[in-house]
Amino acid sequence: MSTTGATADPLAALGSLPGVADSVESVRKAVDRVYGHRVMRRRSNEITSEAALRGARGSAALSGADWALEEVRRRSDFSGDDGARTMGAALRLTAEAGQLLSVWRQSPLRVLARLHLVAAADKAERVGRPRQEGEPVDEPLIGLDLPSAAEAHGRLDGLSELIIAGGSAPALVTAAVVHGELLALRPFTSHNGLVARTAERIVLVGSGLDPKSVCPAEVGHADLGREAYLKALEGYVSGTPEGVAAWIAHCGRAVELGARESTAVCEALQRGAA
């Protein structure tokens, strides 16, 4: 879907799609429940840390590294096989996201380049910049047609302009569009899924919807499953109102499940079981 259009605030216009307002309201209630939990008032840093770990695990699972949570806790070396490197990249991105919140609204393209650099963890020529014509993209789990580099650059610029301009769109809508555009465009030669989900997190946190980063949408996306994730993404890429609305609703459900996960952590801490 192109985020540019005739309306002055095309992201806000998406909020009027059928069902989107309900998703926005449902997400708000789910987030409020977590923030209203008594454990959050005393131990929010612990909840944030646990949400970061679980979010990284969920994002890595969607990129093919589906590890048990305790295995992620136990491991310290993520330099082995492809799965370990994917998990390591997800953990690094989660840690980096909080450092980039203040930059996002002024320079989202700079943030995206930084995220790719952190994910790739090397200084190869193709790292930390959008791909050029003819460069291959290593994203085997997303089978959608790949836009040309020129189209990817143009749409990235348009997305950046919308973010910098701001507007009245709900945080969920903006986060879903950022996530969907990055998956659709795959602007980097690798790690696009991990970068897209981290960018979604940055929007949700930076918007003030989830300022303590305790509602990891990545957990929800993983819980909903890769098949549902890719089907919803196909709807977004179709550009139809129904498809875009379904993608936003899918992202909303992921945030709700992330909130539920952190509520369960709060309950466990309250019982002294975690």
C-alpha positions in Angstrom: 0.0 0.0 0.0 1.2 3.5 -0.8 1.1 5.8 2.3 1.0 8.8 0.1 -2.4 10.1 -1.2 -4.7 13.0 -1.7 -5.6 13.5 2.0 -3.6 15.8 4.1 -3.1 13.1 6.8 -3.4 9.7 5.0 -2.4 7.8 8.2 -5.2 9.4 10.1 -7.6 8.6 7.3 -6.9 4.9 7.8 -8.4 5.2 11.3 -11.8 5.5 9.6 -11.6 2.1 7.9 -14.2 -0.4 9.2 -13.2 -1.9 12.5 -10.0 0.1 13.0 -11.5 2.3 15.7 -12.6 -0.8 17.6 -9.1 -2.2 17.4 -7.6 1.1 18.6 -10.0 1.2 21.6 -9.4 -2.5 22.4 -5.6 -2.0 22.4 -6.0 1.1 24.6 -8.0 -0.9 27.2 -5.5 -3.8 27.1 -2.5 -1.4 27.7 -4.4 0.4 30.5 -4.9 -2.9 32.3 -1.2 -3.6 32.4 -0.3 -0.1 33.5 -3.0 -0.2 36.2 -1.6 -3.4 37.7 -0.2 -2.9 41.2 3.1 -4.6 40.4 3.7 -2.0 37.7 3.8 0.7 40.3 6.6 -1.0 42.2 8.5 -3.2 39.7 8.0 -1.6 36.3 11.7 -2.0 35.4 11.5 -5.7 35.9 8.4 -5.9 33.7 10.1 -3.8 31.0 13.2 -6.1 31.0 11.1 -9.2 30.8 9.0 -7.8 28.0 12.1 -7.0 26.1 13.4 -10.5 26.4 10.1 -12.0 25.4 9.6 -9.6 22.6 13.0 -10.5 21.1 12.2 -14.2 21.4 8.9 -13.6 19.6 10.5 -11.6 16.8 13.2 -14.1 16.2 10.7 -16.9 16.1 8.9 -15.1 13.2 12.3 -15.0 11.4 12.9 -18.7 11.8 14.6 -19.0 15.2 11.9 -20.4 17.4 13.6 -20.9 20.7 12.2 -21.7 24.1 12.3 -18.7 26.4 14.6 -20.5 28.9 17.0 -21.2 26.2 17.2 -17.5 25.4 17.9 -16.8 29.0 20.6 -19.5 29.3 22.6 -18.7 26.2 25.3 -16.1 26.2 26.9 -16.9 22.8 24.7 -16.1 19.7 27.4 -16.4 17.1 26.9 -20.0 16.1 24.4 -21.1 13.5 21.9 -19.1 11.6 19.3 -19.5 14.4 21.7 -18.2 17.0 22.6 -15.2 14.9 19.0 -14.4 14.3 18.3 -14.6 18.0 21.3 -12.4 18.8 20.2 -9.9 16.2 16.7 -9.7 17.8 18.2 -9.2 21.3 20.5 -6.4 20.0 17.6 -4.7 18.3 15.5 -4.7 21.4 18.3 -3.2 23.4 19.0 -0.6 20.8 15.3 0.5 20.3 15.2 2.5 23.5 18.2 4.5 22.5 16.6 5.7 19.2 13.2 7.0 20.4 14.3 10.6 20.4 15.7 10.4 16.9 12.7 8.6 15.3 10.4 11.6 14.8 13.2 13.7 13.3 15.0 11.2 11.2 13.2 7.8 10.8 15.5 6.8 7.9 18.5 7.3 10.0 16.9 5.1 12.7 16.1 2.3 10.2 19.7 2.4 8.9 21.0 2.1 12.4 18.7 -0.8 13.2 19.9 -2.7 10.1 23.5 -2.0 11.1 22.8 -3.4 14.6 21.0 -6.4 13.3 23.6 -7.3 10.8 26.5 -6.7 13.3 29.2 -6.3 10.7 30.6 -3.7 8.4 29.8 -5.2 5.1 29.2 -2.9 2.1 25.4 -3.6 2.0 24.8 -3.0 5.7 23.1 0.1 7.1 21.7 1.5 3.9 18.8 0.7 1.6 19.5 -1.9 -1.1 20.4 -0.9 -4.6 19.1 -2.3 -7.9 20.2 -5.8 -8.5 21.2 -6.6 -4.9 19.6 -9.8 -3.5 17.4 -9.8 -0.4 17.8 -12.5 2.1 14.3 -12.8 3.6 13.2 -16.3 2.7 10.1 -16.4 5.0 8.4 -13.6 3.1 7.4 -14.8 -0.3 5.7 -11.6 -1.6 6.9 -10.0 -4.8 9.9 -7.7 -4.2 9.5 -4.1 -5.2 12.3 -2.5 -7.2 15.0 -0.6 -5.3 13.7 2.6 -6.8 10.1 2.0 -5.6 11.4 1.0 -2.1 13.4 4.2 -1.9 10.5 6.3 -3.0 8.1 4.8 -0.6 10.5 4.9 2.3 11.0 8.6 1.6 7.2 9.1 1.6 6.8 7.2 4.9 9.6 9.2 6.5 7.9 12.5 5.4 4.6 11.3 7.1 6.3 10.4 10.3 8.3 13.7 10.5 5.1 15.7 9.7 3.2 14.0 12.5 -0.5 14.0 12.5 -3.5 12.7 14.4 -3.4 9.0 13.5 -3.7 6.6 16.5 -0.4 5.0 17.5 -1.6 1.6 16.5 -2.4 2.8 12.9 1.0 4.4 12.5 2.8 1.4 14.0 1.0 -1.0 11.7 1.7 1.0 8.6 5.4 1.3 9.5 5.6 -2.4 10.1 3.7 -3.3 7.0 5.6 -1.0 4.7 8.9 -2.3 5.8 7.9 -5.9 5.3 6.3 -5.1 1.9 9.4 -3.1 0.7 12.1 -5.1 2.3 14.4 -2.1 1.8 17.5 -3.8 3.2 19.4 -6.8 1.9 18.7 -8.8 5.1 16.9 -8.7 8.6 13.9 -6.7 7.3 11.4 -8.6 9.4 13.4 -8.0 12.6 13.9 -4.3 11.7 10.1 -3.9 10.9 9.0 -5.3 14.2 11.5 -3.2 16.1 10.3 -0.1 14.3 6.7 -1.0 15.3 7.9 -1.2 18.9 9.6 2.2 18.6 6.3 3.8 17.3 4.2 2.3 20.1 6.6 3.4 22.8 7.5 6.8 21.3 3.8 7.7 20.8 3.1 7.4 24.5 0.8 4.4 24.0 3.3 2.1 25.7 5.9 4.4 27.2 7.5 1.8 29.4 7.7 -0.7 26.6 5.8 -3.4 28.5 3.4 -4.6 25.8 5.6 -6.4 23.3 3.7 -6.8 20.0 6.3 -9.2 18.9 5.0 -11.7 21.4 1.5 -11.4 20.0 2.7 -11.7 16.4 4.5 -15.0 17.3 1.5 -16.3 19.3 -0.8 -15.6 16.4 1.5 -17.6 14.2 3.5 -17.1 11.0 0.7 -18.2 8.7 -1.7 -15.6 10.1 1.0 -13.0 10.1 1.8 -13.5 6.4 -1.9 -13.7 5.4 -2.5 -10.4 7.2 0.5 -8.9 5.5 -0.9 -10.0 2.1 -4.0 -8.0 2.9 -1.9 -5.0 3.6 0.1 -5.3 0.4 -3.1 -5.6 -1.6 -3.9 -2.0 -0.7 -7.7 -2.7 -0.4 -9.5 -1.0 2.5 -10.5 -4.4 3.8 -6.9 -5.8 3.6 -5.3 -2.8 5.2 -7.9 -2.8 8.0 -7.3 -6.5 8.6 -3.6 -5.9 8.9 -4.1 -3.0 11.4 -6.5 -5.3 13.4 -3.9 -8.1 13.3 -1.3 -5.7 14.7 -3.8 -4.6 17.3 -4.4 -8.1 18.4 -0.7 -8.7 18.7 -0.3 -5.7 21.0 -3.2 -7.0 23.1 -1.5 -10.4 23.4 1.7 -8.7 24.4 -0.1 -6.8 27.1 -1.6 -10.0 28.3 1.8 -11.6 28.5 3.1 -8.8 30.7 0.0 -8.9 32.8 0.8 -12.6 33.4 4.3 -11.6 34.4 2.9 -9.1 36.8 0.7 -11.8 38.4 3.6 -14.2 38.7 5.7 -11.5 40.4 2.9 -10.7 42.7 2.7 -14.4 43.7 6.5 -14.6 44.1 6.7 -17.1 41.3 9.0 -15.1 39.0 
